[in-house]
């Protein structure tokens, strides 16, 4: 299991949102490249990079920053936000992005999504963004889809997907801790499909990390932390020690 620091881009800055709402942002740095390099220097093994403007507009917005971060780091990067075509995935691949996150396109352009998965299957991670236990958000979390979680997991598993990022939207950016009972119910479903799972949303304390680590045997391979790190509720070094136990 690894700790994955998040760098979210909005208007060229490194920010964190509350429940994905652009009008509830906290700016942490005007220099996202510096922040990305900082996490690598602290021992991160993977960076979670999201283009929030891309997620909301449906088109990647921060190409220059994405390229600059890629050139500045030696560790792998997973990227999402506005990835809605094979052409965009081609460009991300060419830049050197290691893992590419998609979600909305599975519903808005299912045939295009299949083309992406067929071409880049080993690079693709599906974002499973949950409002409640079974309600899935897409389009920068502005919309919900009429598909329950188990149906969605079955759909992506049938496409050959092996890894997902599950975000608890209600907990995202709230600094209230994770909902372990919700995670437990989630893992019951994901384990049926033999999926690797990265947990995101609300990770605020070392206790949260210890509780999530209990699911490592069930396929949980990583924990994404954003505001918990930036607000210094969690020490990155201490978090690393917990997952390495």
N, C-alpha and C positions, 0 to 999 in steps of 0.2 A: 504493500500500500504506500502511496506517495501523497505528499501535500503539494497542491497545485495553486500557486498564487495567481490571482486574476488581475489583468489590466484591461479596464473598460475604457474605450475611446468615445468621447463626445466633443465635437467642435475642436478637435486637436488636443484635448486635454485628457488626463487620466482622472476618471471620476468613479463614484459609486452612486447607484440609485437606490431608492427605497421601493420595493415591490415593482421594480422595472419602470417606474414613472419618471419621465424626463423633467417634470417640474419639481421633483424631489431629489435633486442631485447634490452631492458634496464633491467639490473639486479638490483633489489631493496633490496634483502636480500639473504644471504647464509643460512638462517634459516627459512624455510616456517612455521614450527611449531610455532615459536615465533610470526610471522606475523599473523597467524590464531588466536592465543590467544589474540593478540593486538586488532583485530577487535571485538572479543567477549567482551573484557573488555570495549570497547567504546560503546557497546550497540547493536551490530549486532544481529539480530534475526535468520539469516540464512547465511551460508557461501557458496560461489560459488567456487568450487575447480575443476580445470582442469589440466589434464595431457597432456601437449602439445606434448611430445614425444610419448605418447600413440595415440593421434589423428593422428600424422604423420606416425607412424609405423603400426597402426592398432591393437596394443596390449598394454595394460596398463603396464607402466614401473616403477612407483614409489610406489609400494605396501607398503614398509616400512614407507615412509613419510605419505601416506594416513592413515595407521593404527595409526601412532603416532599422527596425527592431530585429528583423531576421538577420541582417548583416552584422548586427552588434552582439548577437548571442551565438553560443555553440550548442546550447540545449535545444531539444525539440519544442515546437510551438504548435498548439492546437488553436485554430481560428474559426470564428463564426460571426454571423451578422450580415445579412444581405446576400448570402450565397444562394442564388436562385437560377443558375444556368451552368451548363457544361463549360461555357467560355470562361466564366469567372473561376471555376475550379481549375481549369487549365492554367490560368494566370497565377493562381495561388500555388499550384504545383511547381510552376516554372520559377517563382520567387524562392521556393524552398520550404513552404509551410508543410509540416510533417503530418498533421491531422486536420481534417476539414469537417466542420460541424454543419449539418443541415437539419431542417425541420419543416418549415413552412412549405417548401417546394414539394414535399411529399403529398401535400393536399392541393396546392395551387397548380402544380405542373407535374403530376405523377409520372408521366412518360419521360420527362426531362430528368426527374429524380432517378428513374431506373437507368437512364444512360450514364448518369454520374456514378451510380453505384457499380454498374457493370465495368466502367472504365477504371475506377479508383477504389474498389471495394475495401482494400486493406487500409486506406487512408481515411475512410468515412466514419464519423461518429454521429449518431442521431441524438438530438436534444429532445428530451422528454420533459416538458415544462408543465408542472401540475399546479392547478388552482386548488383542487381538493384531491381526494384519493384517486378519482377517476376522470377529472376534467382536464383536458390538455389545451394549453395556450399556444398560439402561433402568431406570426406577424408582429414581432416585438411585444407579444403578450396582449395585443389589443383585441384578439379574437379567440373564440373557443371552437373546438371541432366536435362534431357529433359522433365521436368514436370513444368508447371507454378504453381504459389503460390496457387491459388484457388483449382486446382486439388490436390495438395499436402495436403492442409488443409482438403479437403473432404476425402482423403485417410486416414489420421490419425484419423479424427473424426469417420470414419466408424469402426476403430479398437478399439474405446472406449476411446481414449486419451482425457484428459480434460485440460491439461496444456502444454504450449509451451514457449520456450525462443526464441525470435526473435532478431538476431544480424544483424546490418547494417555493413557489411564487409568493405564497402568503408569508413565508419566513424571510425571503430575500431582502437583505439590507436592513432588517428590523433590529438586529442585535439582541434578539430574544432567545437565542438558542434554537436547536433543532427539535423537530417533533419525532421522537424515536419510535413511537407507536406507528406513525405513518410510514417511516422508513422500513419498519419490520414488515408491515403489510405489503409494501412495495417489493421487498426482497422475496417474499413468498411467491410473487408473480414473476419476477425476473428470473428466478432460479429455474422455473419451468422451461425457459428458453435458452438456458446456459449462456447468459449474456454477462459480459464484464460491465460493471456499473461504477460510475463516478458520481459521488454525491455532492450536491451544491445547494446553498440556500440556508442562511441562518446560523452557520457555524460560528460560534461566538466565544466558546470557552474550551479549555483543555478537556474538560469533562465531556463536551460534545464529541471531541475527537476520540476519546477513549470508548465512548458508547458506539460510535460508528465503526471503530476498529473491530468490534465484536462480530461484524458481518463480513470480515475479510474472507473467511472460509466459504462464504456464500457468493463470492464473486465481486465484492466491492474492492476496487483496485486503487481508488484515489478519492481525495477530498479537495474540492475547490473552496478556497477562502478568499474573500474580498474585504469587505468592510471590517470584519473581525481583526484582520491584520493591519489595515490602514489606521484604524482607531486605536490600535495597540491593546485591544482586549486580549489578543493572543500573541505570544511570542513565537515567531516563525521557527526559531531554533528549538524551542521547547516542543512545539508541534512535531517537528522532525523526530525528536527523541521518542515521542509517544508511538508514532507509527513504525519506528524501527525496532521496537521492543519485541 
